[in-house]
């Protein structure tokens, strides 16, 4: 998933919180070291929980996608308001 780098930076705390809700063993510091990289987060999850990295990639990508969709809805709403 190619999530806009600015979206990741702007929403990182929220994204990180969602990841920690799903996988409570991960610390803030560990997640911050990944710098929001999907593969790095999946690799970290594999180290912590022991399943195949691909099984985590899908779940993490879905979390990232939710935030990307929220961004798109916000932008569309702003455009609509500007037209009025």
Protein Blocks (a to p, Z undefined) as FASTA:
>chain_A
ZZdfklmmmmmmmmmmmmmmmmmmbcfklmmmnnopaklmmmmmmmmnopafklmmmmmm
mmmmmmmmmmmmmmmmmmmmmmZZ
